[in-house]
């Protein structure tokens, strides 16, 4: 076979690995949106900023660990613990102070409240960080594993592998809870009919609370990946990241966990394919345009079904 074949094969294999690494970021955040969408039938826009807060917490914890002289594995463990704790606390606050009072209000009120939370979080972190980006030294000194040698060598970094593993573990944990525990059954009951779930003795307020905390914890995984794999965070990053992950959740299937996973993978593949073949400057325009086309052709999403509210039964 010609060198051109091996060059093209290596190039596209590298792009596939890049897409997997990007999907490891988008998928937990998309599932975070789906967990709340599924039981509220409303869109909450603040999970991108939860991820942003978690990213800052991860960087502060990582810098503290590095100054204290801890080895890299302990630094990574400490910063993901800080990210999860910070974001989960924000999720609990949002559940008790925003979600619960507005759960029976209109979707517009719910969405506007989420925008308000995002603005408060962004401005708080802007003031705290002095409007500066925060950066971390590269973990493992940029070490990587060579997957394929030859005309076009294919590599994957250690930190990318760790990020992919952390994302996979977080998604697998959610899948286990949803499929094999009472908490998952209660969530499924509330997503189908909150009123019937109440009549069957399900504490819907607790289901909402733990859904929000779990969603915030998933968002923290994405924030941690941004911090340690991409190396830096900024107070304004939550808006775009949150919108992309929300659209990934919607195009996969509104309020469905499997749809959110498919949507996250689809978005990562679309962005990677665009970057590999077309001008980078127009990537977001092209990807959002593709999302619009999908929603026009299939409004319920790739794996979703037409939404039917209880009032329409």
N, C-alpha and C positions, 0 to 999 in steps of 0.2 A: 504494500500500500504506500501511497505517496506521503511525503512530509506534510503536504497541505491537509490531508485527511486527519493525521494525528494532531496537527495544530488545531483544526476546527473541533475535533473531539475533546481535546484538552480544554479549549476555550469554553465550550458549552458545559463541560463538566464543572469547571470553575464557577460558571454562572449559576448552575444548579446548587452548588454548595453555598454561594452567596444568597440565593433565594431562601434556602433553608435557614440560614443564619438570620435573615431579615424576618422570616415567618416566626422565628422564636421570639422576636420582639412584639410583632403585631398580634399574634394569637392570644396570649394571656389577656391583653388589653381588650380585644374584641369579645372574649368570653366574659370579661368583667361587665361590659355593657349588656351582654345578653342575659346575665343573671338577674339584673334589675329590670330590664325590659320585659323579661318573661313573666314576672309576677305583677308588674305595675302597668304594663301596656303603655308606658310613657318613656320618653327619652331624657336621660340625665346626662348633661354635657361635661361634667366636671372630672371624669376619671382620667383624662389626659393630664389635668393639673395635679391629681393625686399622684400620678406617675412622676410628674415633675418634682413634687415635694419629696417623694421617695428617692429620686435621683440625687437631690441635694443632700438628704440624710445619708445616703450611701457614700457620697464623696467626703462628707465631713467625718464619717466613721472610718473610712479608708485612710484618710490623711492622719487621723489620730492614731490608728493602728500602725501606720508606717513610721510615724515619729517615735512611737513607743518601741519600735524595733521588732514587731511581730512578723512571722513568716507569712508569705503570700496567701497560703490556704486559710490561715486564721483571719487575715485581713478581709478576704472575700467572704468568709462566713460571718464575720462581725458586721460588715457593711450590708449584707443582704438581710441580716436580722434587724438592723437599725431601719432599713427601708421598709420592711414588712410592719414593724411596730409603729412607725410614724404614719404610714398610709392607713393601717387598720384603725388607728385612733381617729383619724380624720373620717373614715368611713362610718364609725360608730357615731361620731358627732353629727354627720350628715343624716344618718338614719333617724336619730332621735329628735333632732332640731329642725330638719327640713322634710325628709321623706314622710315621716309619720303624720305631721300636721297637714300635709298637702296631698296625702294619698287619695283622698276622695274629691279633691278639687280638679279643675280642668287641666288638660295636658299643657296648655299654654302657661298656667301658673307654675306648674312643676318645672317646665323648661326655663322659664325666666328666673326662678329661684336658683337653678343650677348655674345659670350664667352669672348671677350675683356671687355665688360661692367661688366660681372661677376667677372673677375679677378680684375679689378679696384675697384669694390665695396668690394670684400673680403679683398684685401690688405689695403684699406683705413680703414675698420673696424678693421682689425688686428692691425694696428698701433695705432688706437684710443683706443682700449681696452687693449693694451699691451699683446695681445695673450691670454688673460684670459677669462674664461667663466663668465657670469654674472648671478646671481641668485636672486630670489625674495623670501621673506618670504611667507609661504603658506597663501592664502586668506581664510577667514572664519575658520581659525584654523583647517582645515581638516574636518569641519562639513559635514555631509551627510544625505541623506534620506534613510531610510530602506524600500526597496521595498517588500522584502519577509523575514520573520523570519523562524526559524526552524533549520533543520540539517545543511543546507548551507545558511546562511543569505546573502541576496543580497542587495547591497548598490549602490547609485550613489551620488557623491559629488555635493555640491552646485555650485562649480566653473565649474564642467563638464556640469551641466545643463545650466549654463549661456553661456558657449562656444557653446553648441548645439543650443541654442536659437539664439545667434548671427550669427552663420553659416546659420541657417534656414532663418533668416530675410534677410541676404545678398543674398542668392540664390533666395528667393521669390521676392526680389526687382529686380534682373536681369530678372527673368521670367516676371514680370509685365512690365518692360520697353520693353522687346522684343516682347511681345504679344499685348500690348495695347497702344503703343506710336509710333509717327513718327520716333523717333530715332531707335526703333527696326525694323521698316519696312525698313529704309534706310540701316541698317546693313544687313538685309536679302537680300536686292537688291545687295549690294556690294559683299556679299558672293557668290551669284549666277553668277554675271557678272559685274565686275567693269566698263568695257567699256559701257555696256548698261545703267548702273546706271548713269554714267556721261551724256550720251545722254538724259536721262530723267530729268536732272537738279539736281541730287544729288551731294552735295559737298563731294566727296569721301575723300578729305584730312581731313575734319572735322570729318567724320565718323571714320577714322583711329585714329585721335587724341583722340576722346572720348572713343574709344574702348581700347586704350592703358591706358588711365587714369582710366577707369573703371576696367580693368584687374589688374592694380597695386593696386587699392583700395581693390579688392577681395583678392589679395595676402596678403595685410596688415592684413586682418581678420585672415588668417592662421598664420601669424607671431605673432599676438596678442595672439592667442590661445596657441601657443608654450610658450610664455612668461608667461602668467597668469595661464594656466592650468597645464603645465609641469614644470614651475618654473624657467627655465633658458634658455639662448641663448649663442651661440658661433659663431664666425665669419665664421666658415667653414661649418655650418649646411645647408646653402642654396643649395649646390651642390647636396647632396643626396635627400633632400626634393624636390628640383626642378625636378630632374630626375624622382622620383616616381610619382609626380603629372603630369608631362608631359606624362609619360607612361599610367597613368590612363586616361588622356584625349584621347590618341591615341587608346587604346584598347576599349574605349567606342564608338569611332567613330570620325575620324579625323575632327576637326573643327566643331563638332556638340555640342550644349550646353546640350541637353538631354544625349548624349553619354558621355560627361564629368561627368555629375552627376552619371550616372550608373557606369562609370569607377572608380570614387572616392569611391563609396560605395563598389564596387567589390574588390578594392585594400584593403580597410579597413577590409572587411570580411576575405579576404585571409590571411592577416597578423595576424589577431586575431585568426583565426582557426589554423594557423601554431603554433603560440605562445602557444595555449591551448593544443596542441597535440604532437608537435615535438620539437626537441632541438632548443632553441632560437638562438644559434650561427649561425645556417644555415638558418635563416628566410629570409634574403635578397636574398641569393642565390636561395632558393626555389621559392620565389615570382617572382623574375626576370625571372627565368626559366619558370614559368607558363605563364608569359606575352609573352615570346618568342614563346611558343607553340601556344598561342592564335593568335598571329600575323601571324604565319606561316599558320595556318589553316584558318584564316579569316583576311587577311591583311587590309581590310577596317574598322575593328573594329566591336564590338558587334552590335551597332545600325547604323553603317556607311554604305555608299554605295561607290562603286568604284569611285575614283576621276577622274573627266573629266575636263581637262583644256580647256580654251577658244580656244586655238590654235588647239585643237583636234576636235572642233565642225564641 
